[in-house]
Amino acid sequence: MRRGLRDAAVLQLICEVPLISWQLCSLRVEDVLMKAGQVRIPLVNHAAYQRDGDDNRHESTFIPVKVSPDTLRKICEYLSQNGLEDKMDSPLFINFDRCPSHTRRNLVPKSILHLVKEYGKTIGIQQLNPRTIRVSAVIRTLEEANGKASIAHWRFPHVGLHTWFHYARNH
């Protein structure tokens, strides 16, 4: 049950917001801004999110993006079920591995890959992976913006402008 809630929240978030796996894995509970209906997404490279110290997490390296009430509800349910809602410095998405040294630690990109592949096979999509979902989210956002990369970038500024132009041109 606990894993199901986590997986539902992960999948809903990555389907709605074009995220790279490391961005999803670097999220903390404090990055979910419930009252504002937003999630703070990191803007810098993966190396900055190795949890060596709090000085690596600066406000300027994050951008808040609006998420749907349904996605927030799924995240809230998952946090509540696992007693994480008040643990602001905790990883947002934790590992439920049977190995004690890994349990309750943050997921890693390889975990996201396995999670997505597993659910993809369940629904009959053999080659589903996080990048495929991200590209789909990018294309969906561009369609909502009538193919205008600048409008899509305004909606999800954590995605590089070059990415928006690339997909706007190709789709």
C-alpha positions in Angstrom: 0.0 0.0 0.0 2.7 2.5 1.0 4.6 1.8 -2.2 1.5 2.1 -4.3 0.8 5.6 -2.9 4.4 6.7 -3.6 4.3 5.3 -7.1 1.0 6.9 -7.9 2.3 10.3 -6.7 5.6 9.9 -8.6 3.9 8.9 -11.9 1.3 11.6 -11.6 4.0 14.3 -11.0 6.3 13.2 -13.9 3.3 12.9 -16.3 2.2 16.4 -15.4 5.6 18.2 -15.0 8.4 17.5 -17.4 11.1 16.3 -15.0 14.4 14.6 -15.5 14.8 11.7 -13.0 17.5 13.4 -11.0 15.2 16.4 -10.5 12.5 14.2 -9.1 15.0 12.3 -6.9 16.4 15.5 -5.4 13.0 16.8 -4.2 12.5 17.2 -0.5 9.2 17.4 1.5 9.9 21.2 1.9 9.7 21.6 -1.9 6.0 20.8 -1.9 4.3 24.2 -1.4 0.7 23.0 -0.5 -0.9 26.4 0.0 0.5 27.8 -3.2 -0.3 24.6 -5.2 3.3 24.4 -6.3 6.4 22.2 -6.3 9.8 23.7 -6.3 11.9 22.2 -9.1 15.7 22.4 -9.1 17.3 24.3 -11.9 21.0 23.3 -11.6 23.0 20.2 -12.4 22.9 16.9 -10.5 26.2 17.5 -8.7 24.6 20.3 -6.6 22.1 17.9 -5.1 24.4 15.5 -3.4 23.3 16.0 0.2 26.7 16.9 1.7 25.3 19.9 3.4 22.5 22.4 3.4 24.6 25.0 1.7 24.0 23.2 -1.6 20.2 24.0 -1.6 19.8 27.7 -2.4 16.5 29.3 -3.1 17.8 30.7 -6.4 18.4 27.2 -7.7 14.7 26.3 -7.5 11.7 27.5 -9.4 8.1 26.9 -8.2 5.8 25.3 -10.8 2.1 25.0 -10.5 0.7 21.5 -10.2 -2.9 20.2 -10.3 -4.9 19.8 -7.2 -5.2 16.1 -7.9 -1.4 15.7 -8.0 -1.1 17.6 -4.7 -3.7 15.4 -3.2 -1.8 12.3 -4.2 1.4 13.7 -2.8 -0.4 14.7 0.4 -1.9 11.2 0.8 1.5 9.6 0.3 3.2 11.9 2.8 0.5 11.4 5.4 0.5 7.6 5.0 4.2 7.5 5.6 4.4 10.2 8.4 6.5 12.5 6.3 4.3 15.6 6.2 6.2 17.3 9.0 9.7 16.1 8.1 10.6 19.0 5.8 14.2 17.9 5.2 13.2 14.4 4.3 13.4 13.2 0.7 10.0 13.6 -0.9 10.0 10.1 -2.5 11.6 7.5 -0.2 12.8 4.0 -0.8 10.8 1.1 0.7 13.6 -1.4 0.1 13.8 -4.4 2.5 17.4 -3.6 3.1 17.6 -1.5 6.3 20.5 0.6 4.9 18.3 1.8 2.0 14.9 2.1 3.6 13.5 5.6 3.9 16.4 7.1 1.8 15.7 9.0 -1.3 15.0 7.3 -4.6 17.7 7.4 -7.2 17.3 7.8 -10.9 17.7 4.1 -11.5 14.8 3.5 -9.1 12.6 5.8 -11.2 13.6 3.9 -14.3 12.7 0.6 -12.8 9.4 2.0 -11.4 8.4 3.4 -14.8 9.4 0.3 -16.7 7.5 -1.9 -14.3 4.3 0.1 -14.6 4.7 0.4 -18.3 4.8 -3.4 -18.7 1.7 -3.7 -16.5 -0.2 -1.5 -18.9 1.3 -3.1 -22.0 4.0 -0.5 -23.0 7.2 -2.5 -23.1 9.7 0.4 -23.7 8.3 3.0 -21.4 11.0 5.0 -19.5 11.2 8.3 -17.7 12.5 10.2 -20.7 9.6 9.0 -22.8 7.2 10.4 -20.2 9.2 13.7 -20.0 9.0 14.1 -23.8 5.3 13.4 -23.7 4.8 16.1 -21.0 6.9 18.5 -23.1 4.8 17.9 -26.2 1.5 18.1 -24.3 2.6 21.4 -22.8 3.6 22.7 -26.3 0.2 21.6 -27.7 -1.5 23.5 -24.9 0.6 26.6 -25.8 -0.3 26.3 -29.5 3.3 25.3 -30.3 4.8 28.5 -28.8 8.0 27.6 -27.0 8.1 30.8 -25.1 4.7 30.2 -23.5 5.6 26.6 -22.6 8.8 27.9 -21.1 6.9 30.3 -19.0 4.7 27.4 -17.7 7.7 25.2 -16.9 10.8 27.4 -16.7 12.9 24.6 -15.2 13.0 23.0 -18.7 15.6 24.7 -20.8 14.4 27.1 -23.5 16.5 25.1 -26.1 14.4 22.0 -25.3 11.1 23.9 -25.9 12.4 25.2 -29.3 13.7 21.7 -30.3 10.4 20.0 -29.7 8.3 22.9 -31.0 10.3 22.6 -34.3 10.1 18.8 -34.5 6.4 18.4 -33.5 
